[in-house]
Amino acid sequence: MLLDIHVGNDDGREFCQSLKSRSGKEQMKVIMISGYEENIGSIAWFGADDFLLKPVEMEELISKIKFHLLPVRIN
Protein backbone atom coordinates (compact mmCIF):
# COMPACT_ATOMS: atom_id res chain seq x y z
CA MET A 1 0.00 0.00 0.00
CA LEU A 2 1.23 3.47 -0.83
CA LEU A 3 0.08 5.86 1.88
CA ASP A 4 0.66 9.59 2.17
CA ILE A 5 1.33 10.96 5.63
CA HIS A 6 -1.43 13.51 5.09
CA VAL A 7 -4.74 11.91 4.15
CA GLY A 8 -7.23 14.77 4.10
CA ASN A 9 -7.57 15.90 7.71
CA ASP A 10 -6.26 12.56 9.00
CA ASP A 11 -2.75 11.35 9.76
CA GLY A 12 -1.58 8.52 7.49
CA ARG A 13 0.85 7.34 10.19
CA GLU A 14 -2.03 6.66 12.57
CA PHE A 15 -3.97 4.90 9.80
CA CYS A 16 -0.89 2.74 9.09
CA GLN A 17 -0.57 1.84 12.78
CA SER A 18 -4.27 0.96 12.99
CA LEU A 19 -4.11 -1.11 9.82
CA LYS A 20 -1.00 -3.06 10.88
CA SER A 21 -2.53 -3.83 14.28
CA ARG A 22 -5.52 -5.61 12.71
CA SER A 23 -5.41 -9.37 12.67
CA GLY A 24 -4.31 -10.67 9.30
CA LYS A 25 -2.92 -7.30 8.17
CA GLU A 26 0.50 -7.52 9.90
CA GLN A 27 2.16 -8.76 6.71
CA MET A 28 0.69 -6.01 4.52
CA LYS A 29 3.50 -3.84 3.18
CA VAL A 30 3.08 -0.09 3.61
CA ILE A 31 5.28 2.50 1.91
CA MET A 32 4.66 5.96 3.35
CA ILE A 33 5.07 9.09 1.24
CA SER A 34 5.96 12.52 2.60
CA GLY A 35 7.14 15.83 1.30
CA TYR A 36 9.05 16.49 4.52
CA GLU A 37 12.27 14.71 5.44
CA GLU A 38 11.66 15.28 9.17
CA ASN A 39 8.71 12.83 8.98
CA ILE A 40 10.99 9.90 8.13
CA GLY A 41 11.89 9.08 11.75
CA SER A 42 8.27 8.66 12.82
CA ILE A 43 7.29 6.53 9.84
CA ALA A 44 8.91 3.30 11.11
CA TRP A 45 7.51 3.84 14.60
CA PHE A 46 3.99 3.73 13.16
CA GLY A 47 4.70 0.42 11.39
CA ALA A 48 5.49 1.49 7.83
CA ASP A 49 7.90 -0.76 5.97
CA ASP A 50 9.54 1.96 3.90
CA PHE A 51 9.21 5.58 2.81
CA LEU A 52 9.50 7.84 -0.21
CA LEU A 53 10.10 11.57 -0.30
CA LYS A 54 8.13 13.78 -2.64
CA PRO A 55 8.54 14.39 -5.46
CA VAL A 56 8.54 10.64 -6.01
CA GLU A 57 10.84 9.37 -8.73
CA MET A 58 9.20 6.56 -10.73
CA GLU A 59 12.35 4.38 -10.75
CA GLU A 60 12.66 4.59 -6.96
CA LEU A 61 8.97 3.80 -6.51
CA ILE A 62 9.19 0.73 -8.74
CA SER A 63 12.37 -0.40 -7.00
CA LYS A 64 10.79 -0.20 -3.54
CA ILE A 65 7.65 -2.01 -4.65
CA LYS A 66 9.71 -4.80 -6.19
CA PHE A 67 11.86 -5.05 -3.05
CA HIS A 68 8.85 -5.49 -0.75
CA LEU A 69 6.61 -7.60 -2.94
CA LEU A 70 8.77 -9.90 -5.02
CA PRO A 71 10.23 -13.00 -3.42
CA VAL A 72 13.98 -13.06 -2.95
CA ARG A 73 15.69 -15.33 -5.47
CA ILE A 74 19.12 -16.70 -4.67
CA ASN A 75 20.94 -18.42 -7.53
C-alpha positions as CSV (number, residue, x, y, z in Angstrom):
1,M,0.0,0.0,0.0
2,L,1.2,3.5,-0.8
3,L,0.1,5.9,1.9
4,D,0.7,9.6,2.2
5,I,1.3,11.0,5.6
6,H,-1.4,13.5,5.1
7,V,-4.7,11.9,4.2
8,G,-7.2,14.8,4.1
9,N,-7.6,15.9,7.7
10,D,-6.3,12.6,9.0
11,D,-2.8,11.4,9.8
12,G,-1.6,8.5,7.5
13,R,0.8,7.3,10.2
14,E,-2.0,6.7,12.6
15,F,-4.0,4.9,9.8
16,C,-0.9,2.7,9.1
17,Q,-0.6,1.8,12.8
18,S,-4.3,1.0,13.0
19,L,-4.1,-1.1,9.8
20,K,-1.0,-3.1,10.9
21,S,-2.5,-3.8,14.3
22,R,-5.5,-5.6,12.7
23,S,-5.4,-9.4,12.7
24,G,-4.3,-10.7,9.3
25,K,-2.9,-7.3,8.2
26,E,0.5,-7.5,9.9
27,Q,2.2,-8.8,6.7
28,M,0.7,-6.0,4.5
29,K,3.5,-3.8,3.2
30,V,3.1,-0.1,3.6
31,I,5.3,2.5,1.9
32,M,4.7,6.0,3.4
33,I,5.1,9.1,1.2
34,S,6.0,12.5,2.6
35,G,7.1,15.8,1.3
36,Y,9.1,16.5,4.5
37,E,12.3,14.7,5.4
38,E,11.7,15.3,9.2
39,N,8.7,12.8,9.0
40,I,11.0,9.9,8.1
41,G,11.9,9.1,11.8
42,S,8.3,8.7,12.8
43,I,7.3,6.5,9.8
44,A,8.9,3.3,11.1
45,W,7.5,3.8,14.6
46,F,4.0,3.7,13.2
47,G,4.7,0.4,11.4
48,A,5.5,1.5,7.8
49,D,7.9,-0.8,6.0
50,D,9.5,2.0,3.9
51,F,9.2,5.6,2.8
52,L,9.5,7.8,-0.2
53,L,10.1,11.6,-0.3
54,K,8.1,13.8,-2.6
55,P,8.5,14.4,-5.5
56,V,8.5,10.6,-6.0
57,E,10.8,9.4,-8.7
58,M,9.2,6.6,-10.7
59,E,12.4,4.4,-10.8
60,E,12.7,4.6,-7.0
61,L,9.0,3.8,-6.5
62,I,9.2,0.7,-8.7
63,S,12.4,-0.4,-7.0
64,K,10.8,-0.2,-3.5
65,I,7.6,-2.0,-4.7
66,K,9.7,-4.8,-6.2
67,F,11.9,-5.0,-3.0
68,H,8.9,-5.5,-0.7
69,L,6.6,-7.6,-2.9
70,L,8.8,-9.9,-5.0
71,P,10.2,-13.0,-3.4
72,V,14.0,-13.1,-3.0
73,R,15.7,-15.3,-5.5
74,I,19.1,-16.7,-4.7
75,N,20.9,-18.4,-7.5
